[in-house]
Amino acid sequence: QVQLVESGGGSVQAGGSLRLSCPASRYIYSSYCMGWFRQAPGKEREGVAAIGRDGSTSYADSVKGRFTISSDYADHTLYLQMNSLKPEDTSMYYCAAVFTYHTCTLVEADYNNWGQGTQVTVSS
């Protein structure tokens, strides 16, 4: 498995922004789905955003209009731009990937490669 390593997490005040990164060269030049998931203490992991090789994207309703997922061929990296952050966005955020020709989903079980996570904390 290609190792996925997230970066860019941190602590911000509500209304602030953060950009998460996940280098993933082997996936970006192949047929793939890549996604961002998050898990808060005591809660299940949930899908936040996903992107496919064709550039199609999907978002959880809770982040639509605030978060943007993108993949950059120039630097082989997956990004999650998070704007207008809210305290309820506080979670560990994980990068995930899978080689596939199928439509990308926000379902955890559809991904087979995961990073270790980066913590995002939003204070009110």
Disulfide bonds with the S-S distance in Angstrom:
Cys22-Cys95 2.16
Cys33-Cys104 2.01
